[in-house]
């Protein structure tokens, strides 16, 4: 599968990047904390998760203001900004009525959207979410994490990778750590996490009309399971399903269980496993050198080939994997590609 990139704008002119994958009725994906359309597409397990959602649906994903391929807005990070971004992307993509999937912070955003715009949402799935951000962690822990991100984004991203993806192999951990730092500046990351702690959608839940499935991993380290249960309890008729595991990120751990639950609720057939795109031995060798930061000239010298041959190998890797940049190749290789 390929992702088709496009852009739209908010009312203040802020550029917002979004991606379309697959075909069929729209499934809008409201992501969690930080986003990067290109790097997330390069991480092997994350891309696999998105592809599983896009079979039978047009999956719509987007980068938030100040993240990934989107431009900075200069505005405070609030629920209003989150909702305006979702609205701009849905309108630009032509999604007038759609299924809605929200993960982490995106679960709160999706619930708020469904309450305010019930006519637009057919069905909704909320994963790893919460009602009140203040209940996710103690005030002392919140202050500590926010200060760590602001003062030492490198160390902060390491700590958060362990919280979000416990048990992930070293390659995935390293790739996600780098992914966080490349998605946003330290100040943006800090401000967006502070907004996560300030969210409160308790008053909105009773106005949600769409059939809703709430998924939560039993030992989620970032969002306590009682918050997922509170989401389901607040939405009339919502179904609550507990999945085993500790990882907060939906694409770490038993990804297939989440994909199956989502597809089943949306009325989509179970998937047959398909072969992932692969590279030749020489292309993998080149990808490893790209991940090490070598230029085409340096790759040519290392492999005793011409610079043009090295460039051609990089181009073929991008074509085969659906990538647009060397940073995607590096992220893919680092995550165990």
N, C-alpha and C positions, 0 to 999 in steps of 0.2 A: 504494500500500500504506500501511496505517497500522501504527503500533506501539502495542501495548496495554500500558500500564504497570501494575505491581503491586509489592507489597513483601512481604518476608519478614524473619525475624530470625535472627541468629546465637545461639549458646548463651548469650552474655552480654547479649543484648537489643539488640545493634546492629542498626539498621534497614538492610536491603539492598534497593535498588530494582532491579527487573529489567523487561525488556520482551520481549514476544512479537510476532513478525511472521510472517505467512504461515500456511499450513496444511499438514499432513502429518506424517510422522515427525519427531521432534525432532532438531535440529542445535544443539548447545550451543556458544557462541562464547566462548572464553577470550581476552580482549583483553590488550594489552600493558601499558604503564606506567600512564598516567592515563586515566580514563574519564569520560564525561558523556553519559548517554543522550539528553538533550534536544538538546544542542549538536551531538553527532555526527549526530543525525537531521536537523539543519538544514544541515550541510555537504553541498553538492550531490554531490561525488564519493563521500564516505563513505556517504551514504544510498543512492546508486546501487549501491555494492558490497554493502551489506546486503540490498537488495531482490533483487539477482541471486542471493544465497544462499538467500533465503526463498521462491523460487518452486519449490514442490514439497516444501518443508520448513517446519516451525515453528521459526523461528530464535529462540533464547533468548540474550539479551545481558543484562549486568548491570553495575552500578556497584560498584566495590570500596569497602571501608570507607574513609571519609574523602574519597571522590571523588564528584563529580556530585550525584546525588539521594540517595545513601546517607549514613547518619549516621557520625560518628566512632566509633571503637571504643576508643581509648585504649590499644590493645595494640600491641606491636611488629609491624612488617611482616615476616612470615616465610612460608615455604612452607606451614606448617601453617594459617596464617590464610587464605592463598589457597585451599587445598583445602577448608577448612571453608566458605568463601563459595561455592565452586562446588557443594558438596554441598547447602547450604541452598537455593540457587536451583534446582538440578535437582529436588530433592524438592518444592519449592513449585510448580514448573511441572508436576509430574506426569511428569517424564522419568525413567523407570526404566532404560531402555536407549536409547542415543542415539548418533548420530554426533557427533564432537568435533573442533572446529577451534580451534587455538591459534595466535595470532600474537605474535611478539616474545617477551616474558616469558611470555605465555600458552602458547607452545609448550612451554616447560619445565614449566609448571604442568600442561598436558595430559598430557605424558609421565609425570609423577609420578602423576597421577590414574589413568591407564590401567594403570600398574604396580600400584597399590594396589587398584584396583577393576576388574579385567579383565572381570568379568561385566556391567558397565554399558556398555561401549564397543563399538559395532558396527564402526565404521571411524574412523580418525583422520587428520587433515591437520595438519601442522606447518609454519608459514611464518615465515621470518626469525628462527629461534630459535637457541638455543645450549645446550651441555651445561654448561659452566663459565663463570659470569659473570666470573671473574677473567681469563679469556682473551679477553674482548671488547675490552678496552682496557688499556693499560699502567697500572700503579699511579699514575704521575704524572698521567696524563690523568684517571683516576677521581677522584683527590683534587681536581684543578682544577675539574672539572665539578660535583662535589658542593658545593664551597665557593662556586662561582658561583651555584648555585641558592639556597643558604641565604642568601647575602649580597645578591644582586641578582636576584630571581626574574624581573623584567622582562627584563633582559639575558640571563639564563640561558634563558628560554623562546625568545628570538630565536635564540640559538646552536643550541639543540636542534632548532628548526624547520628550520634549514639542514642539520643533520646527518640528520634523519629524512626530509626532503622536498626534497633537492637537485633543482633544475630545475623545481620547481613554480612556477606563475605568482605574481605578487605578491599577488593576491587570496587564493589558497589559503594562501600563506605567512603573510599577516597574520591570516587567520581561524584558522589552526591555532595561531599564537602566542597569540592571545587565548583560544582554546579551552583550551590548557594552563593558563593562569593562572586561568581560571574553574573549571576542574575540581578544583583542589586548592590548598591553601595552600603557601607556599614550604617549610615544614617537612615537610609530608606528601609533597610532590614529592621532596624530598631523601631522606627516609627510604625511600621506595618505590624510588628509583633505586639507593640503596645496597643494598637487598635484591636488585635485579637483578644487581648485581656479585657478590653472595655466593652466588647459586644454583649448585648442583652436582647434576645429576640423573644423573651417570655410573653410579652403582650401580643406578638404577632401570630403565634402558633395557632391560637383558636380561630383565626380567620383563614387558615389554609384549607382549601376545598379539594385539592388534587389528591387522588389515591397516592399514598406515600409508604415507602419501605425505608426503614432506618436500619443500617448495618453498623455493627461496632465489634471490634476485636476485644476479646475477653480481658486481656491484660495490656491494653493500649497504654503506653507510658506517657504519652503526651496529652491525651484526652480521656479522663476516667470514664469507665463504662456507665456510671450513674448519670453522666451527662447525656449519653446516647439514649438511655432509658427515659430521661426527662424530655428529650425531644419527641420521642414516640408518644409518651403520655400526654403531651400538650397538643398533639395533632389528632383530630377526631378520626378514628378508624385506622390509624397508622399501624403497620405491622413492624414489630421489632425482632430482629434476627441477630443472635450473637454468634460470632465466628471465633475459632481458636486463634491464638497468636498474640504477639506483643508489639509488632511493628505498627506505627501510625501511618506510614506511607502505604497506600493501597497496592502498590506494585512491588512491595517487599514481603516475603513470606509466601503464604498460599494465595497467590494472585488469582489462580483459576477459580477458587471458591467465590471470590468477590465477583469476578466476571460472570460466573454462572448465575449467581443470585440476581445480579443486575439484569442480565439478558432474560432470565425467566420472568422477572417482574414486568419487564417491558414487552413480554410476549414474543421474544425472539427465540429461534431454535438454538439448541446446544451447538457448540462449535466443534468441528473436527480440527485436530491439530495440524497446522500446515508448516512446511519447512521454512526456516528463516533464511533470508538471503545470505550467501556465503562468499568468501573471497578465495582467490587462488593463493598458493603458498607465497608467491612473490608479493602479491598485494597485501597480505597480512604482514609481511616483512616491512613493506613501505609504511603501512599503517602504524606499526610499532615505532618506527623512526619519526613519523609525524607526531605521535604521542610524546616522544622525547624532546620535541621542540625543534627538530632539524628542518632547515629550509630545503627546497628542491635541490639547490646546489650542493648542500652538505649531504643529502641523501644520495645524489649522483656520485659524489666522491666515495662515500662509504660502500656503495654497491658496485662501483666501477662501471657505471652506465652514464649515458649522456644526461644533461640536465633536462632536455626535452623528454627523454624517456621517463625520468622521475616525475615530471609534470603530468605526463600521460597516465602513469599509474595512479596518481592522486585523483585525476579527473575520472578514471574508471571506477575507483573506489566510491567516489561521490555518486556517480551514476547508478551503480549497483545497489548502494545502500540508501539512496534517496536523500543524500546530504547536500549541503550547500557551502560548507566551510571546513577548514582544517580543524577548527575547534570541535566540530561535531565528530570528526574522525578520532580525535584524541579522546574525547569523552567516551565514545563507543568502545575504543580499545581498552581504556582504563577500567570500564565496567565489566570487562570480561568478554567483550565481543569476539 
